[in-house]
Amino acid sequence: MLLQSLRENCKIFLQGNQQIVDVDMHAHVLPFHDNGPTTFEESVEMCEMLVQLGFRKCIATPHVMHEFYDNSEEKIKETTQILVKKLHKANINLEIRPAAEYFVDHKFLAKLRSNKPLLTLDNDYHVLIETTFMNEFDFLKHAIERLQTYGYQPVLAHPEKFNYLFEEDKKILILKEMGIKLQANMSSFLNSNIKSTKENLQYLIDHKLIDFIGSNISSLESAIDLIALKENPNFQKTLKDGLQNQNLRF
């Protein structure tokens, strides 16, 4: 398990004595599903680190991406149940909910048309989606409209990574006008060699466009790295401005 030195004084969501966030709504903690852990043992260690960071709940969001990570909703639920039992056995107090990070493509739209229920982040039908790094904005808008027609609330994962959304015409604002919610990666607040990601995130922060934050961890090391957020001014400002993680009910 984790070294004692990593367990001490690393809670990052406390402002005064107030817990600002306790739900991690984007995390790749399920083994065997995507680029996340390859064993349940690592999954348990990752979940233990999330608890030390201050989370009490975690929404497991493995990729659902045709030809790469063709995970079924049934398999995701099954693996989540196994992880829950292992956390209970290890006395790790972290509630887990199965969901997914759906890649928006024609296969996804076909899934929508089949009327098969998607794995949602909560009981209010928030669905986590991601898109291509290429500029396929018209298709993304169409997919969002389809999701809304079927009664889902789309949440776009890590928009700061998609440079075309922040060009002069600010497509990111069009998405907000459509009613989509935005989730920033916690790791994006840390020093990054990718200048555009930092600039895009700064735009989101300055205009108070961030609705959710998620760890988006896929390994124990990526979870440990987040300890540095405790002293990060932009991260603390975002917490102070307000987030909707706590509103995810399940």
Secondary structure, 3 states (H helix, E strand, C coil): CCCHHHHCCCCCCEECCEECCCEEEEECCCCCCCCCCCCHHHHHHHHHHHHHHCCCEEEECCEEECCCECCCHHHHHHHHHHHHHHHHHCCCCCEEEECCEEECCHHHHHHHHCCCCCCCCCCCCEEEEECCCCCCHHHHHHHHHHHHHCCCEEEEECHHHCHHHHCCCCHHHHHHHHCCEEEEEHHHHCCCCCHHHHHHHHHHHHCCCCCEEECCCCCHHHHHHHHHHHHCHHHHHHHHHCCCHHHCCC
